[in-house]
């Protein structure tokens, strides 16, 4: 989980996660310098399974870059410290369904990455859309993911081998969930399931522009896609080169 000034909703989200975790599981939270009481709320759980990290950020960058770039960098910090074989991404303001981990863990026995559907709630926890995804199919292929990205971090879970391929994130930071999803598609099996396992919160302060019309300029959109494509190709080439050089490299 990546956090930043999430005190309004963080308590319910952390609770919805902790009650599903086993004794040896962990909830890794990377905080991007919250100035509200987000960290106080998290610490109040007094749960040894919670690991709190401070994301070292540059305030000047915060003022000049796009919010989702900062979020991706914060998630990368959390993912670098994750120790588990199965990794679930979580937003700070959503609510997990009680059977999320159980259902997705079963699918992860056969797939390297799984993404579920979700319902959409407002600031008052009222559901205003029963399904966020309608008739989608995974995998989608590299070019379709670039033109219309569909991977949504809060609905994703994946195995350790996917994380090993995705880290480190590209030098020119892109959306972390799209990056992980595309890398998984190119080297392993991915699966979309219809189960609605998250109550995804849409509100004014969302850092993600998913579900709404992007306000980015046409120039930004074009350059983003060009950079994304180049970085994916570069990573794929690098991985395949390592396979040729080191025969013992194996992706299950």
Order of alpha helices (4+ residues) and beta strands (2+ residues): beta-alpha-beta-alpha-beta-alpha-alpha-beta-beta-alpha-beta-beta-alpha-beta-alpha-alpha-beta-alpha
